[in-house]
Amino acid sequence: MIGCGIGCAAALVLTIIVTVGGGLLLMRPFNRAIEDQEVLADRYGDRDAYAPGPQTMTPERLDRFLAVRAPLQDLCIGFEEIGEAFTAMEEIDKSGEAPSSGLILKSVGDVMGAAFGIAGKLGEYTEARNAALVEQDMGLGEYVWIYTLAYYSYLGREPGTGFDGSESAGMSGAEIDLLTSMARRYGENLAAAGRSEEAALWEAESRRMARTEEGVPFAGGDLPATLADLFEPRRAELEAVFCPHTADVEFGEVERKGLSIRSR
C-alpha cells in the first residue's frame, strides 16, 4: 500500500509538472504575438479602425505583403496535417462500412493529437505573422485589407475554409462588418484624393456589402481595373504563398483573458 501510495503521488506530481510546463510552453508564442500586436497597434492603430487609402494599394505595399506571407508557408503544413486527421475520420464515418478496432483507435488517436495541437500551432502562426508584420512595417488592418482583395476579390478564393482547406463556412458577422467598414473608408479616402470615379464604385460596393451581408468586395472577379492591374503581374507569387488551411485564422487577434488566451 505504501509503495502504491508513493507511486500514485509521484504520478500525480509528474502530471502537474507536465501540465504546468506544457501550459507555459504553450503560452510563449501567444505572449510574443501579443507583444508584437501591441507594437503594431501603437504604430498603425487598431485593426478595426483601419482606413485604407490610395497609398495602400501600390506595388511597394504588395511586395511587403508578399514578404509577410513568405515565412508563414512552413507553418501551413502543420495545419494541413490537422485537416488530414479530421478528414480521415470523416471518411471512415461516411464509408458505411464497419471499420476495424485498430483503425478506429488509430483515427481517434490522430484526431485527439490534432485537436491538442491546434492551440500550439495557432500560437506559432500568430507569432510568426505578427513578427513579419513588424519587420515589414505593415499594420494588421492593412494586411487584412490586401489579403481580402488579393485572395478573395481577385483570385476568387473561398473565405472561411477550415483546416482541411476545402469546406467554406464563409465569414463571421464581425469579419463582414470589418471589411464593409474598410470598403466604405476606402471610398471616402479615394474621394478625398480627387479620384471621384473610383470613389463612387467603392461607395456603391460598400452599400451592397452592408445590404447583402457579404464580406468580399467585388466578389466574382469584378475588381476595378486599377487593382486588377496591380495584382495581375504578381498572380503566381500570390498563389504560391496562399494557404487554404489557415484562411479561417488569418484575420485573428489574440488577447489575454485572465490566465487564458482568446483568439478573435
Backbone bond lengths (Angstrom), bond angles and torsions (degrees), N, CA, C in turn:
res aa  C-N    CA-C-N  psi(-1)  N-CA   C-N-CA  omega(-1)  CA-C   N-CA-C  phi
1 M - - - 1.457 - - 1.517 111.27 -
2 I 1.360 115.70 -39.36 1.463 119.54 178.65 1.520 109.65 -63.87
3 G 1.339 114.42 -45.50 1.457 118.74 179.44 1.515 111.50 -59.97
4 C 1.332 116.26 -41.81 1.461 120.38 179.06 1.515 110.72 -64.01
5 G 1.356 115.44 -41.45 1.467 119.48 -179.85 1.514 111.65 -63.28
6 I 1.338 116.38 -43.33 1.459 120.37 178.94 1.524 110.28 -63.54
7 G 1.351 115.17 -43.30 1.453 119.41 -179.79 1.525 111.59 -63.14
8 C 1.340 117.06 -43.10 1.465 120.81 179.86 1.515 111.26 -65.47
9 A 1.347 116.37 -41.03 1.465 120.46 179.40 1.518 110.54 -63.99
10 A 1.342 115.79 -42.52 1.462 119.78 179.57 1.523 110.53 -62.65
11 A 1.342 116.30 -41.17 1.456 119.96 178.75 1.515 110.89 -63.33
12 L 1.351 116.64 -39.97 1.457 121.02 179.85 1.521 111.20 -64.89
13 V 1.344 116.83 -45.03 1.458 121.00 178.30 1.519 110.37 -61.39
14 L 1.334 116.05 -43.23 1.461 120.67 179.68 1.524 110.40 -61.15
15 T 1.339 115.82 -41.88 1.463 119.67 179.15 1.520 111.14 -61.84
16 I 1.332 117.31 -42.96 1.460 121.15 -179.82 1.522 110.57 -64.45
17 I 1.335 116.96 -43.62 1.459 120.41 -179.99 1.520 110.55 -62.51
18 V 1.337 116.23 -45.20 1.451 120.01 -179.61 1.522 110.47 -63.52
19 T 1.338 116.14 -41.41 1.468 119.93 -178.83 1.519 111.25 -65.02
20 V 1.332 116.42 -48.34 1.464 119.93 -179.50 1.519 110.44 -65.65
21 G 1.347 116.29 -45.96 1.458 119.39 179.45 1.508 112.02 -61.40
22 G 1.341 116.23 -42.44 1.463 119.74 177.43 1.507 111.64 -62.94
23 G 1.343 116.43 -38.60 1.464 119.49 178.81 1.512 112.12 -64.74
24 L 1.341 115.95 -40.76 1.462 119.26 179.06 1.525 111.19 -65.47
25 L 1.335 116.06 -42.46 1.469 119.27 177.67 1.521 111.09 -63.52
26 L 1.333 115.69 -39.11 1.465 120.34 -179.32 1.519 111.62 -65.62
27 M 1.346 115.91 -34.03 1.460 120.37 -175.92 1.521 112.65 -76.09
28 R 1.318 117.43 -24.22 1.471 119.76 -173.83 1.522 113.76 -55.99
29 P 1.332 119.81 -52.71 1.472 118.16 179.62 1.522 112.78 -63.23
30 F 1.336 117.40 -35.02 1.463 119.80 177.58 1.519 110.92 -65.11
31 N 1.332 116.41 -41.96 1.460 119.61 179.15 1.527 111.57 -62.33
32 R 1.336 116.06 -42.16 1.461 119.42 178.01 1.528 111.14 -67.37
33 A 1.338 116.22 -36.29 1.471 119.91 177.39 1.522 110.60 -63.75
34 I 1.329 116.70 -40.29 1.470 120.76 179.70 1.523 110.54 -67.10
35 E 1.337 117.01 -39.85 1.470 120.08 177.87 1.533 110.77 -60.06
36 D 1.323 116.74 -47.34 1.466 120.01 178.58 1.530 111.13 -66.48
37 Q 1.316 116.13 -35.16 1.462 120.23 178.33 1.525 110.51 -62.07
38 E 1.327 116.77 -38.91 1.465 121.03 177.98 1.528 110.70 -67.23
39 V 1.329 116.57 -37.81 1.472 120.57 175.37 1.523 110.04 -61.13
40 L 1.326 116.36 -45.69 1.466 121.02 -179.78 1.518 111.64 -62.89
41 A 1.328 116.79 -40.98 1.464 120.33 179.99 1.523 110.96 -66.18
42 D 1.337 116.68 -38.93 1.476 120.04 178.34 1.526 110.99 -64.83
43 R 1.320 117.07 -38.97 1.470 120.80 -176.52 1.532 112.51 -78.23
44 Y 1.342 116.03 -42.72 1.466 119.48 -167.45 1.521 114.13 -121.31
45 G 1.322 117.70 -1.46 1.452 120.52 -178.34 1.524 111.66 87.24
46 D 1.320 115.20 173.98 1.456 120.98 -178.47 1.525 111.34 -67.70
47 R 1.306 115.01 148.19 1.464 120.92 177.09 1.525 111.53 -55.06
48 D 1.341 116.25 -44.15 1.463 120.59 -173.42 1.527 113.37 -70.99
49 A 1.326 117.00 -16.63 1.468 120.39 -178.76 1.527 112.24 -100.84
50 Y 1.326 117.31 5.89 1.462 120.32 -174.86 1.534 111.23 -62.76
51 A 1.309 115.79 134.76 1.467 121.89 179.76 1.523 109.01 -122.77
52 P 1.339 118.62 95.12 1.470 120.50 -178.89 1.521 111.53 -66.07
53 G 1.317 114.56 146.74 1.457 120.24 178.58 1.515 110.57 -134.61
54 P 1.320 118.16 -176.84 1.469 121.33 -179.73 1.521 113.15 -56.57
55 Q 1.336 116.91 -31.47 1.460 120.48 -177.92 1.528 111.88 -71.86
56 T 1.340 117.21 -14.30 1.467 120.32 179.95 1.514 111.38 -71.71
57 M 1.325 116.48 -47.19 1.458 120.95 -171.61 1.520 110.41 -93.55
58 T 1.327 115.18 79.80 1.458 122.82 178.37 1.529 108.58 -132.55
59 P 1.327 118.25 160.36 1.469 119.95 177.65 1.529 112.60 -56.74
60 E 1.327 116.80 -36.52 1.469 119.59 -178.61 1.521 111.46 -65.55
61 R 1.346 117.84 -40.90 1.463 120.79 179.45 1.526 110.54 -70.96
62 L 1.323 116.66 -33.66 1.456 119.97 177.20 1.531 110.42 -67.16
63 D 1.336 116.86 -37.54 1.460 120.29 175.53 1.529 110.84 -60.15
64 R 1.313 116.26 -41.53 1.468 120.00 179.37 1.530 110.96 -66.76
65 F 1.324 116.45 -38.88 1.465 120.14 177.11 1.529 110.50 -60.51
66 L 1.323 116.68 -45.60 1.458 120.52 178.69 1.527 111.34 -63.12
67 A 1.334 116.78 -33.94 1.466 120.89 178.04 1.528 110.96 -69.31
68 V 1.314 117.81 -30.11 1.463 121.18 174.77 1.532 109.66 -70.36
69 R 1.332 116.71 -42.24 1.457 120.79 -176.35 1.535 112.75 -68.08
70 A 1.326 117.13 -35.08 1.466 120.76 -171.39 1.535 113.85 -54.14
71 P 1.359 120.17 -50.60 1.464 118.73 -176.95 1.524 114.33 -71.90
72 L 1.312 117.94 -8.78 1.465 120.80 -179.21 1.525 112.27 -82.66
73 Q 1.319 117.14 -13.55 1.461 120.04 -174.45 1.518 113.06 -65.92
74 D 1.324 117.42 -34.37 1.462 119.57 178.37 1.524 111.24 -63.47
75 L 1.330 117.00 -31.17 1.463 121.29 -179.38 1.522 111.85 -80.28
76 C 1.316 116.69 -17.98 1.470 120.62 179.41 1.528 110.96 -60.33
77 I 1.325 116.74 -34.83 1.458 121.32 -176.64 1.526 110.89 -60.78
78 G 1.326 117.31 -39.68 1.459 120.66 179.38 1.510 112.63 -61.00
79 F 1.329 117.33 -41.50 1.462 120.74 178.01 1.528 110.91 -70.02
80 E 1.321 116.60 -32.98 1.463 120.14 177.00 1.526 110.24 -63.69
81 E 1.323 117.17 -40.16 1.461 121.17 179.07 1.526 111.03 -65.06
82 I 1.331 116.88 -37.30 1.466 120.23 175.81 1.526 109.70 -61.83
83 G 1.312 116.02 -46.34 1.454 120.55 179.15 1.518 112.54 -60.27
84 E 1.328 116.65 -39.42 1.462 120.70 -179.36 1.520 111.40 -64.59
85 A 1.344 117.15 -36.81 1.467 120.19 179.29 1.524 111.15 -64.97
86 F 1.330 117.01 -43.76 1.458 120.49 178.73 1.532 111.06 -68.89
87 T 1.325 117.04 -38.72 1.461 120.43 179.17 1.517 111.27 -63.84
88 A 1.337 117.34 -40.81 1.463 121.15 179.41 1.531 110.83 -61.59
89 M 1.327 116.82 -40.73 1.465 120.13 178.16 1.524 110.56 -65.71
90 E 1.315 118.02 -41.20 1.467 121.27 179.03 1.526 111.19 -63.51
91 E 1.328 116.58 -39.03 1.462 120.26 -179.37 1.528 111.08 -65.51
92 I 1.327 117.20 -36.88 1.458 120.49 176.33 1.520 109.93 -64.49
93 D 1.320 115.89 -42.65 1.462 120.94 -178.96 1.528 111.53 -65.15
94 K 1.336 116.94 -36.06 1.468 121.14 -176.83 1.521 113.26 -84.10
95 S 1.324 117.72 -13.20 1.463 120.41 -173.72 1.520 112.82 -66.65
96 G 1.335 117.25 -28.22 1.463 120.61 -178.94 1.508 113.58 80.64
97 E 1.328 117.79 -1.65 1.452 121.74 179.32 1.527 109.80 -102.39
98 A 1.332 115.54 154.37 1.459 120.53 179.47 1.531 109.26 -81.25
99 P 1.328 118.16 109.12 1.467 119.77 -178.40 1.523 110.73 -75.74
100 S 1.314 115.74 158.09 1.465 120.34 177.58 1.520 109.88 -70.36
101 S 1.332 115.48 157.16 1.468 119.56 179.98 1.527 110.48 -62.63
102 G 1.335 116.75 -34.11 1.461 119.57 178.71 1.506 112.27 -64.70
103 L 1.332 115.88 -40.94 1.467 119.74 178.88 1.513 110.89 -66.92
104 I 1.341 116.34 -38.86 1.468 120.11 178.47 1.519 110.35 -62.75
105 L 1.329 116.22 -47.51 1.466 120.02 -178.79 1.526 111.32 -61.93
106 K 1.335 115.92 -41.55 1.459 119.58 179.07 1.526 110.80 -63.69
107 S 1.333 116.88 -44.80 1.464 120.88 -178.75 1.525 111.11 -64.81
108 V 1.338 115.96 -43.22 1.467 119.41 178.43 1.521 110.37 -63.07
109 G 1.327 116.23 -42.21 1.465 119.59 178.40 1.520 112.12 -62.09
110 D 1.337 116.42 -41.67 1.463 120.17 178.65 1.525 111.46 -63.67
111 V 1.343 116.00 -42.33 1.473 120.03 -179.74 1.516 110.86 -67.16
112 M 1.332 117.32 -42.95 1.465 120.10 179.20 1.525 110.82 -62.67
113 G 1.343 115.33 -42.98 1.463 118.86 177.90 1.512 111.62 -62.49
114 A 1.345 116.46 -40.94 1.466 120.60 178.96 1.520 110.84 -65.49
115 A 1.341 116.02 -42.15 1.466 119.88 -178.73 1.521 111.02 -62.15
116 F 1.345 116.70 -44.34 1.454 119.58 179.35 1.532 111.71 -69.29
117 G 1.341 116.69 -22.78 1.457 119.51 -179.23 1.513 114.50 -84.05
118 I 1.335 117.19 -13.12 1.463 120.44 -175.14 1.521 111.45 -60.14
119 A 1.339 116.79 -47.66 1.465 120.40 -176.17 1.526 111.16 -60.55
120 G 1.330 116.08 -44.55 1.460 119.19 -179.68 1.519 112.49 -63.67
121 K 1.321 116.36 -42.65 1.465 119.60 -179.46 1.526 111.09 -69.60
122 L 1.339 117.14 -35.01 1.456 120.14 176.53 1.523 110.26 -64.36
123 G 1.335 117.04 -40.30 1.460 120.41 177.25 1.515 112.00 -63.05
124 E 1.334 116.71 -44.91 1.461 120.91 179.44 1.526 111.06 -62.56
125 Y 1.334 115.55 -42.10 1.468 119.60 -177.01 1.527 110.64 -67.42
126 T 1.320 116.77 -45.19 1.468 120.25 -179.21 1.522 110.72 -65.36
127 E 1.334 115.79 -38.70 1.472 119.59 177.42 1.532 110.36 -62.24
128 A 1.339 117.09 -47.18 1.467 120.98 -178.42 1.526 111.18 -64.66
129 R 1.316 116.70 -41.67 1.473 119.70 179.63 1.520 111.40 -63.44
130 N 1.331 116.98 -47.70 1.459 120.12 -178.29 1.522 111.83 -65.53
131 A 1.340 116.76 -38.54 1.464 119.62 177.63 1.523 110.74 -63.64
132 A 1.340 116.82 -40.53 1.466 120.35 178.54 1.522 111.03 -66.77
133 L 1.326 117.99 -36.25 1.462 121.24 177.68 1.529 110.85 -64.50
134 V 1.324 116.50 -42.40 1.469 119.82 177.44 1.522 109.99 -61.51
135 E 1.329 116.38 -44.29 1.469 120.74 -178.22 1.528 111.62 -64.07
136 Q 1.331 116.75 -35.64 1.463 120.73 -176.27 1.529 113.23 -94.43
137 D 1.328 117.19 8.07 1.474 121.15 178.90 1.526 111.61 54.14
138 M 1.324 115.07 51.07 1.460 120.54 -179.65 1.525 109.30 -132.70
139 G 1.329 116.69 127.72 1.451 120.86 177.83 1.520 111.71 -76.26
140 L 1.341 115.95 161.62 1.454 120.05 -179.26 1.529 111.19 -65.26
141 G 1.326 117.36 -35.39 1.458 120.16 178.15 1.521 111.83 -60.94
142 E 1.331 117.07 -44.92 1.466 120.85 178.38 1.519 110.89 -63.94
143 Y 1.323 116.23 -40.20 1.466 120.63 178.51 1.527 110.77 -59.90
144 V 1.332 116.35 -46.94 1.463 120.93 179.32 1.525 111.08 -60.16
145 W 1.337 116.54 -41.64 1.461 121.25 -177.72 1.528 111.21 -65.62
146 I 1.325 117.16 -48.87 1.467 120.01 -179.04 1.530 110.17 -66.71
147 Y 1.329 117.22 -40.57 1.466 121.23 178.47 1.528 110.31 -57.37
148 T 1.324 116.57 -45.58 1.468 121.04 -178.37 1.519 111.40 -63.74
149 L 1.325 116.69 -47.94 1.460 120.01 -178.05 1.530 111.67 -67.12
150 A 1.324 116.28 -39.77 1.471 119.59 -177.01 1.520 112.09 -71.63
151 Y 1.333 116.55 -49.75 1.462 119.53 -171.49 1.520 113.88 -91.32
152 Y 1.308 117.80 -37.56 1.460 119.43 -176.58 1.531 112.48 -93.12
153 S 1.334 117.02 -44.90 1.461 119.40 -178.44 1.530 111.48 -78.47
154 Y 1.332 117.00 -47.51 1.469 120.37 -173.92 1.524 112.35 -83.57
155 L 1.324 117.45 -54.48 1.460 120.48 -175.67 1.523 113.03 -84.80
156 G 1.321 117.46 -11.58 1.462 120.46 175.87 1.510 115.23 72.93
157 R 1.330 117.68 24.44 1.461 120.26 175.93 1.530 110.38 -68.72
158 E 1.337 115.82 155.08 1.454 120.78 -179.75 1.533 109.98 -84.94
159 P 1.331 118.07 127.60 1.469 119.63 178.06 1.522 111.31 -76.24
160 G 1.323 115.43 151.40 1.458 120.17 173.46 1.504 115.41 75.72
161 T 1.341 119.31 24.02 1.460 120.06 175.65 1.520 109.03 -67.69
162 G 1.332 115.87 145.02 1.451 120.48 -179.57 1.513 111.87 -80.76
163 F 1.339 116.26 -169.03 1.457 120.37 -177.44 1.526 112.08 -65.08
164 D 1.358 116.68 -23.26 1.464 117.46 178.65 1.522 111.66 -78.33
165 G 1.344 117.55 -9.36 1.458 121.54 173.81 1.509 114.86 75.23
166 S 1.331 117.51 9.82 1.469 118.48 -176.26 1.522 112.55 -119.27
167 E 1.313 118.25 -57.98 1.454 121.16 -176.06 1.520 110.30 -77.87
168 S 1.328 115.52 133.89 1.456 121.00 -178.00 1.526 110.38 -107.77
169 A 1.321 115.08 127.72 1.463 119.90 176.52 1.525 110.74 -96.06
170 G 1.330 117.00 1.58 1.455 120.16 -177.65 1.512 111.10 74.05
171 M 1.320 115.37 -173.80 1.459 120.69 -179.36 1.525 110.60 -90.47
172 S 1.326 114.81 153.13 1.459 119.54 174.00 1.526 109.24 -75.03
173 G 1.322 115.94 164.40 1.462 120.03 177.55 1.514 112.20 -59.79
174 A 1.346 116.55 -37.76 1.462 120.11 179.67 1.524 111.06 -65.46
175 E 1.337 117.22 -39.53 1.465 120.53 179.07 1.529 111.12 -67.85
176 I 1.317 116.74 -39.08 1.468 120.40 177.65 1.525 110.20 -62.62
177 D 1.328 116.76 -44.88 1.470 120.64 178.54 1.526 110.74 -62.12
178 L 1.343 115.86 -41.49 1.464 121.02 -179.77 1.523 111.06 -60.04
179 L 1.321 117.06 -49.77 1.462 120.91 -175.95 1.527 111.97 -73.41
180 T 1.315 117.52 -32.30 1.463 120.30 175.61 1.521 110.36 -63.89
181 S 1.333 116.63 -41.48 1.467 120.72 177.60 1.520 111.41 -65.43
182 M 1.334 116.34 -40.35 1.464 119.79 178.15 1.520 110.99 -63.22
183 A 1.345 116.80 -42.19 1.470 120.37 179.61 1.526 110.80 -63.02
184 R 1.326 116.85 -39.70 1.468 120.23 178.79 1.526 110.69 -65.19
185 R 1.324 116.58 -43.58 1.470 120.19 -179.95 1.520 111.20 -66.85
186 Y 1.327 116.20 -35.06 1.463 119.80 177.88 1.527 109.81 -61.71
187 G 1.324 117.10 -44.03 1.457 120.93 177.52 1.513 111.69 -61.89
188 E 1.309 116.78 -41.00 1.468 121.11 179.27 1.525 110.86 -64.22
189 N 1.328 117.04 -41.29 1.465 120.03 -179.53 1.524 111.80 -71.69
190 L 1.325 117.42 -33.44 1.466 119.99 174.38 1.531 110.37 -64.51
191 A 1.327 117.15 -40.72 1.465 120.92 178.40 1.519 110.41 -63.53
192 A 1.346 116.58 -41.57 1.459 120.50 179.52 1.525 111.53 -65.24
193 A 1.342 117.09 -27.14 1.469 121.54 179.30 1.521 112.15 -86.77
194 G 1.336 117.40 3.43 1.454 120.95 178.41 1.507 114.54 83.16
195 R 1.328 118.16 11.43 1.466 121.58 179.72 1.527 108.20 -98.25
196 S 1.316 115.06 68.38 1.461 122.10 -168.88 1.528 113.35 -64.80
197 E 1.325 117.37 -37.05 1.464 119.29 -178.04 1.526 111.18 -65.89
198 E 1.336 116.48 -45.92 1.459 120.05 176.69 1.516 110.78 -65.45
199 A 1.339 116.69 -38.64 1.455 120.79 179.96 1.520 111.30 -59.22
200 A 1.321 116.01 -42.24 1.469 120.30 -179.42 1.529 110.72 -62.45
201 L 1.341 117.11 -38.76 1.461 120.87 178.32 1.527 111.06 -61.71
202 W 1.332 115.68 -44.80 1.449 119.40 -176.98 1.522 112.71 -74.02
203 E 1.312 116.70 -33.35 1.464 118.76 176.64 1.523 110.56 -65.12
204 A 1.343 116.39 -41.72 1.469 120.34 177.12 1.530 110.71 -65.66
205 E 1.340 116.50 -39.78 1.460 120.03 -178.94 1.525 111.66 -67.45
206 S 1.322 117.59 -39.09 1.466 119.56 178.38 1.523 110.98 -64.63
207 R 1.331 117.55 -35.15 1.463 120.15 176.63 1.528 110.55 -67.36
208 R 1.349 116.35 -39.38 1.460 119.79 177.56 1.526 110.82 -63.81
209 M 1.334 116.42 -42.90 1.458 120.47 179.65 1.522 111.21 -60.65
210 A 1.324 116.62 -41.55 1.464 120.67 179.38 1.527 111.13 -66.80
211 R 1.321 115.62 -37.75 1.474 120.28 -176.89 1.526 111.22 -72.58
212 T 1.316 116.96 -41.32 1.460 121.28 -175.34 1.526 113.19 -93.08
213 E 1.344 116.16 -7.62 1.470 121.53 -176.67 1.531 110.64 55.88
214 E 1.312 114.87 46.35 1.460 121.81 176.19 1.521 108.63 -114.59
215 G 1.326 116.82 128.06 1.454 119.79 -172.81 1.503 115.89 -87.83
216 V 1.340 117.92 -8.02 1.462 120.75 -177.27 1.521 109.44 -96.90
217 P 1.328 118.04 115.79 1.462 119.21 176.28 1.521 111.58 -71.58
218 F 1.310 115.61 138.35 1.468 122.23 178.58 1.527 111.65 51.82
219 A 1.326 115.41 45.84 1.467 120.02 177.03 1.519 109.10 -63.17
220 G 1.308 115.55 144.79 1.454 119.53 179.02 1.512 113.83 99.03
221 G 1.328 117.64 10.00 1.455 120.21 174.10 1.504 115.66 85.85
222 D 1.338 118.01 18.84 1.464 120.79 -179.25 1.523 112.54 -100.97
223 L 1.325 116.65 28.16 1.463 120.66 -179.66 1.524 110.08 -59.38
224 P 1.342 118.08 137.77 1.469 119.94 178.77 1.525 112.11 -51.86
225 A 1.324 115.67 147.88 1.463 121.61 -172.49 1.521 113.26 -58.37
226 T 1.339 117.74 -35.27 1.463 119.53 -178.39 1.528 111.33 -60.71
227 L 1.349 116.42 -36.68 1.461 119.78 179.73 1.520 111.49 -82.88
228 A 1.309 117.68 -38.51 1.462 120.23 176.68 1.528 110.48 -60.31
229 D 1.313 116.40 -39.59 1.466 120.97 178.50 1.531 111.41 -66.79
230 L 1.328 116.98 -29.99 1.462 120.82 176.97 1.526 111.28 -69.19
231 F 1.335 116.49 -42.39 1.457 120.94 -175.05 1.536 113.40 -80.42
232 E 1.317 117.03 -31.08 1.470 120.31 -171.02 1.532 113.55 -55.43
233 P 1.344 120.81 -46.72 1.465 119.31 -179.46 1.532 113.67 -65.44
234 R 1.339 116.70 -17.62 1.470 120.65 -176.97 1.529 111.68 -109.61
235 R 1.310 115.94 15.61 1.472 120.09 -175.10 1.533 111.95 -55.56
236 A 1.315 116.56 -50.02 1.467 120.21 -177.52 1.527 111.08 -62.09
237 E 1.331 116.93 -39.23 1.464 120.30 179.16 1.518 111.64 -67.09
238 L 1.329 116.54 -39.44 1.465 120.40 177.66 1.527 110.66 -63.33
239 E 1.330 116.39 -44.38 1.460 120.54 178.58 1.529 110.99 -61.81
240 A 1.322 116.48 -38.51 1.464 120.74 -175.02 1.523 112.78 -66.36
241 V 1.329 117.82 -27.45 1.464 120.24 -176.83 1.526 111.83 -110.29
242 F 1.329 116.57 20.66 1.461 119.92 175.18 1.523 109.70 -92.25
243 C 1.329 116.66 137.43 1.464 121.32 178.34 1.533 108.43 -125.21
244 P 1.335 118.34 104.50 1.463 119.69 -179.19 1.524 113.34 -64.61
245 H 1.331 116.85 -22.59 1.461 121.06 -176.45 1.531 112.66 -76.32
246 T 1.321 117.80 -13.99 1.461 120.37 179.29 1.529 112.28 -114.29
247 A 1.334 116.77 6.16 1.467 119.66 -174.78 1.522 112.23 -58.06
248 D 1.326 116.92 -30.74 1.461 120.57 -176.17 1.528 112.83 -76.76
249 V 1.334 118.54 -11.18 1.465 120.53 -177.43 1.532 112.67 -119.56
250 E 1.328 117.63 5.57 1.460 121.09 -173.59 1.535 113.33 -64.93
251 F 1.318 117.74 -32.92 1.459 120.58 -175.00 1.529 112.49 -89.34
252 G 1.330 116.88 -3.66 1.452 121.15 -166.45 1.523 115.77 -70.14
253 E 1.316 114.37 147.87 1.456 123.93 168.41 1.521 107.60 -113.99
254 V 1.318 116.54 156.53 1.465 120.38 176.29 1.513 109.03 -119.58
255 E 1.324 115.97 147.77 1.461 120.46 -179.37 1.517 109.26 -147.80
256 R 1.323 115.94 153.11 1.458 121.48 178.15 1.524 109.92 -84.14
257 K 1.320 115.14 137.94 1.444 122.64 173.40 1.532 107.54 -130.52
258 G 1.352 116.17 91.20 1.444 119.60 -173.76 1.516 110.20 65.83
259 L 1.332 116.20 -121.05 1.459 120.88 179.12 1.526 111.75 -94.21
260 S 1.314 117.32 3.60 1.457 120.46 -177.27 1.516 110.99 -112.71
261 I 1.317 115.07 168.47 1.464 123.56 177.77 1.524 108.40 -117.95
262 R 1.295 116.87 134.30 1.459 120.57 177.71 1.532 109.26 -120.58
263 S 1.327 115.59 136.64 1.462 121.42 176.02 1.511 108.18 -104.62
264 R 1.359 115.68 136.04 1.479 118.12 -179.29 1.524 108.72 -142.61
